[in-house]
């Protein structure tokens, strides 16, 4: 049961990427993003993603040299194509451009089509919040689509994440609401499978549509399905994430088959708002602080968490105590060191 310091993992992941000729600065950006996800408690989008990324590079579905390509540049509207490049790179580029536009216009609408995996979407909301901006993100996932629409019989949807970030100057971290529209993120099933654990009841169904707890139904044929959170509500929000995140930005919705490929494509629509420029909101810092305190006061033992609190707490703990990786996932990572595959020129 290995536990690792974050600094070791940053170095290890960077080295596995440079082994296959990924540029050192790109490798470091990707490694940092994956390690940060683990530090924030989202192992599902952390370092154990690397074997799949490298498999996608070797298969030609992830272009490690791609940069965000401008498709539209029209004032507060910006649109990019990610070209299957590292989401950690093209996502950061698109957000940086959006942040600059929101500073100019008070708002920016940023489309990102067909990036490779954008990872933990909260990272993008944190980037915007660090610049003082509210942000809203709708993303879809074009991969093997494991999620059953509400009352469906066959899976049709990705785990399509939704995220909102709100700067909260009165505390040391922003409010970040960030979740998959499936009841659990798909990669949580992969981690449970690797660790030999069952899933909580109510997350998956088997290939006959019957309730199940074995993660095998998401890992190997015949496949079952993941359920949306909140019945018709999560299912509806997932469809909206696909329509806004992909259809509207020029990205691939889930109806385009990608089931046998290693690559994971994300498309995302982000709306960035400068709250200081939104007329009528001059008292917003006080109101945000007041409302958050009001919700926390629901009980007097500080047990009510607000979005972003859990990640902030985990971060402090894991910086000190390290990051646990189950044996199977660590063996998959360690195997990369022994068999790096040369990146095609
Ligand atoms: P989750 O179920 O852990 O929910 C996380 C959200 O709930 C956070 O906003 C967190 O602050 C909040 N939260 C947690 N505990 C809370 C509590 N006790 N009280 C109040 N709020 C609480 O998240 P998930 O659905 O498993 O998603 C995990 C990650 O996976 C997210 O970062 C998401 O962006 C990412 N994801 C990415 C993709 C992709 O393709 N890139 C797809 C799906 C999910």
Boltz pocket constraint, residues with backbone or C-beta under 6 A from the ligand:
constraints:
  - pocket:
      binder: B
      contacts: [[A, 42], [A, 44], [A, 45], [A, 117], [A, 118], [A, 119], [A, 120], [A, 121], [A, 122], [A, 140], [A, 141], [A, 159], [A, 160], [A, 161], [A, 162], [A, 163], [A, 176], [A, 177], [A, 178], [A, 179], [A, 180], [A, 181], [A, 182], [A, 183], [A, 184], [A, 185], [A, 186], [A, 188], [A, 265], [A, 266], [A, 303], [A, 304], [A, 305], [A, 306], [A, 307], [A, 308], [A, 309], [A, 310], [A, 311]]
      max_distance: 6.0
